[in-house]
């Protein structure tokens, strides 16, 4: 399993990495532009991500814009809806409009910070990553 953790906050990024590195190869990005570049490179190298965890409020490019661009790239490259990378919004933004917009733009699920290992593992199991305990 290959994961891209996208968060501008060091502590949140490291916490997610500590949990997810037990199950997956993890890369990190500090904002949406970096995430989009890493996503494209992984595809071009034939090793696409299985999961992206995405914060929303970040400099340069926010998580919702990055989500839109990932889904647009997948569509342009013939990856059917539902067959691309799974995207979990992992953010402190619990505003209803952010949640609804994220789902409308194609995220699979939404987890509000603070999070713990148990919550994250349950969410990933629900996304189909059953090998994670």
N, C-alpha and C positions, 0 to 999 in steps of 0.2 A: 504494500500500500504506500502511496506517495501523497504527501500533504503539503500544501502551501499555506502558511500562517501569515495573515496580513493584518498588522496592527501597528500604529505609530507609538503606542505606549510600551516601553521596554518591559515592565513588570507583567503586563497581560500577555505579551508575546512570549516571554520566557515561561510563564505558567502553562500556557497552551502547549508550548514546545516540550516541556517536561512531561506532561501527560501523554501527548500524542507520540512522542519519540519511543515510547514503550511498545508501540504497535506499528509504527510507520517510519519511513524515511521522511524527514521534515526539512523544508526550506522555509525561509522567512522573507517577508517584504515589509517595508515601513509605510507604504502608501499605495494607492491604487495604480499609479503609473508603473511603479516597480512590479506590482503584482501582475499587471497585464503583460509586461515584458517577460517575466519569468514563465507565465502561462504559455505564451507563444513559443519561447525557446524550448520548453519541455515538449511541446507538440512537435516542433521541427526536429528534435532529437529522438523522436519516437518513444518518449517516456512521459506521457501526459500525467497530470495530477489526477488522482482519484477524488480528492477533496480539497476545497479551499475554505478556510475559515476567514471571514472578512469582517473587520470592524467597519463602522459607517463613517464616523467623524474622523477624518484624516486630512493632512495637508496635501496639496498638489492635485489629487483626485480622490474624491470620497468613495466609500465602498459601494454605494448604489450606482454611481457612474461606472465604476470598475465592473460591477455585476452586469450592467447593460452591455458593456463593451465585450465582455467574455461571451455572453450569449449571442451577440451579433457576430462575433468572430466564428463561433461554432456554426451558426446558421450559414454564413458565407462559405464555410469549408465543408458543408454537407453533413454535419453531425446532427442527427435528428433530436428534436426536443425530448428531453428525458434520458438521452443516451450520453450526454456530455458530462463534464465534471460536476460533482455534487458541490453545492455552495451553501455553507452554513454561516449565516450572519451571526457573529459573536461580538456583541456590542453593548455599550452602556446606554444606548438610545432606546428607550422603551415607549416613545411616542407612537400612538396608533398609526399616524400617517407614515412613519418610517417603516413600521412593520408591514402595513398593507402595500406600500410601494415596493418593498423588498420582495414580497411574494409575487406581486404583479410583474416584476422584472425577471423573475425566474429563480429565486433562491428556493432551496428545498426545505430549509427550516431556519428558525430564528431563536437564538439563546441570548438572554439578557445577562450582562455582568452584574454582580460578581458571579462566577461559576465555580463549580468544584468538579473533581474527577468523576464523581457519580453522575452528576447531571450531564456532563459532556459525553460520557460513555453511553448513557441511556439514549441520548439524542442520536449518537452515531449508530447505535444498534437499530434505532428506528429508521435510519437512512439506508439500512441494508448492510452495514458493516458488522456482521454478526460475530466475526472472529475476535472482536474487541471485548474484553471483560474487565 
